[in-house]
């Protein structure tokens, strides 16, 4: 797990010593991603920078990493963020089939050799999380790629001075003058952020910076724009269960998870696990402890009653025999950490759960260098309660379109919160119209009040239309899962997982998001995911031998954060008023409307907490990255390389 940056000049011979120094300097802005070892490499066309967090082959796998076949031993140069969990198997196959030779014991050389012998086909052979940039000295081109699910980030920016890619956007912004980037605010991306609570890929809030999307690769040559290609197109192709053979399918899930966790435990440092007390993290921890009987698990909660899963997590840890560490976060700690957290984020993400994640990652780093976590299980196995919506709305499918629309109109005059209003409204809409992931807070009317530049064309449908086009003919739950892979999962969940752990130089691994696990999960039929009474039905059946009984059928809680209460009294409310009063973003956000929302929320007239949080995080982001009126204090701790 590391931080990388690469800059390709606008033409051959344009990389000079000043550019190399600038890239090395910008690389230091993401020191937290790899405090163990910095490195740079350059020729007259490209410069590569790197910060290493040493996990595998600590003594030898330095980066930028050189490799090539015997006749061209230094042909390729690699900077690589992530881990390839099947690297041992790949190295063995490459040596046996192609005579590949390796100078290290790490996973980086497996990428280089696989690319040399298999080309872009290598990407579908990698089981892991990755974002890498590979310079081919013979072809004079940079090959960049991200893992299928987007676990690891990669930003990309082009201008008259060349093209740069990097693990963090702040590093590319630091090179804006060299590249000639347009650093203006992308108002379309801002509206998307306000709708979704995150900036959807490939957008960022800066017009001149984009993201290489999950499951894509890019080829960059001096003087040319990046050429992007999608190599991973996930499909949910259900295969019906045969009567009497159901257990075999559940056993298949169990086996593939056991294999994934076993491979995710490969490391030359200590591996722990996050443990919320839910089924997903408990399953991962229970499988991990088979490989490390001294496993340490970690959880967090809040001082406020009803907003903590600590007791459940402790019980789960005791049941599987793990040592457990907890971190309780106070309101004062929560508020004080916000500027630092948003600086690490690069892009605003309005999910308050990322704050406690930041704190538990900081606590975990005192004990381990790697943690396992349960992200991705809900998207792959049907874990969100909203996935049951097609069951509740099934009756509407039999109504003529005109009747459905009329029911939607009839719902509008009904008071907010009235029983049946939401059902009528949702039932009047098609799946494509109503579902765009798990984050919903602003109505169009509320958006118009808050965003002076509101455009009705910039809605969720211009993000999801292409995604839905890929899933025509699938069952509705599969279509919702597929949409979440490209929206909520990669836009919110994986961003906060990567950014908050990397802020603390901690590697997070997600065994559910493995190509082999996805292959099994994607074949599950509708009724093995969602029933009238539960979610993740097949997964729960598969985990019966692994997960303690008190967890197995526990209702999904999510991660409750008490912002609704804290925005009515205390340090967070005071901070919110200050942010609104001093913000210079009034041309982008109607600050008076936001203050009125906060007043209404404080008085208890309405619950605006998620809407307020969305806007407040943007205002803080703007103050840090645009106004520069807030300068977070970023520490540079010294961690042991070997832990």
Secondary structure, DSSP 8 states (H G I E B T S, - for coil): -EEEEEEEESSTT---HHHHHHHHHHHGGGGGG-TTEEEEEE-SSEEEEEEE---SSTTT--SSEEE--GGGTT-EEEEEEEEETTHHHHHHHHHHHH----SSSSSHHHHHHHHHHHGGGGGGG--EEEEEEEEETTTTEEEEEE-TT--S--EEEEETTEEEEESSHHHHHHTHHHHT---SB-HHHHHHHHHHSB--TT--SBTTEEE--TTEEEEEETTS--EEEE------------TT-HHHHHHHHHHHHHHHHHHHT--SS-EEEE--SSHHHHHHHHHHTTT-TT-EEEEEEESSTTSB-HHHHHHHHHHHT-EEEEEEE-HHHHHHHHHHHHHHHSS-B--THHHHHHHHHHHHTTT-SEEEE-TTHHHHHT--GGGGHHHHTGGGGGS-HHHHHHHHHHHHTS-TT-TTHHHHHHHTS-HHHH-S-S-----HHHHHHH-TT--TTSSTHHHHHHHHHTTTTS-HHHHHHHHHIIIIIIIIIHHHHHHHHHTTT-EEEETTS-HHHHHHHTT--GGGTB-SS-BSHHHHHHTTTTS-HHHHT--------THHHHTTSSHHHHHHHHHHHH-S-TTTS-HHHHHHHHHHHHHTS---HHHHHHHHHHHHHHIIIII-------------S--
